[in-house]
Amino acid sequence: MTCSAGSALPLATQRDIMLTNFVEYARAVMSTAYRVDRNTLRTNQACIILLTVLAFVIGDASGRWLILFTAAVMLLGTFVPALALFKQLHQRLLKPSGVFGPDVRDEDPMPHQFAQAVGGAVLVAAFLALIGGATAAGWVLSWIVTALAFVNITVEFCVGCFVYFHLDRLGLLPHAIAADRGAR
């Protein structure tokens, strides 16, 4: 149904063929579109904020273990969704009970997973700083993650997603997580 460059088809027919091909392509893309429940992400961010602030309030000795727990949940949940405890809280408790329903959007989850992995890695660095005696550095790293989670939950701007999009645009992401990972 495509036309060749030297085709004698009228311009309107060529346009109709291109439009039909585009519509078919768009339907194929939309049928395999990624979906993200934004309220699951909000619950995740709220838990990160709550636990990192609580860690700071209870202090270095115990708080650092809460930082490590939060980092572990973030990192494990990035690679094994069943271990994403903060997200599971929304999926298995808050959403079914009607407390905090779904807000599903057609969106690629990979930028959010990337952001969560980076946040988890920063919290691991915070934990290492806290146990290594660099208390100020540890808490600064922890507060950076807290602040970015707060920005994400309040104004819906994900800094980690922003970084992901720019790295992807520059071709600096591995194919396994790049935006075109399903296209090759």
Order of alpha helices (4+ residues) and beta strands (2+ residues): alpha-beta-alpha-alpha-alpha-beta-alpha-alpha-alpha
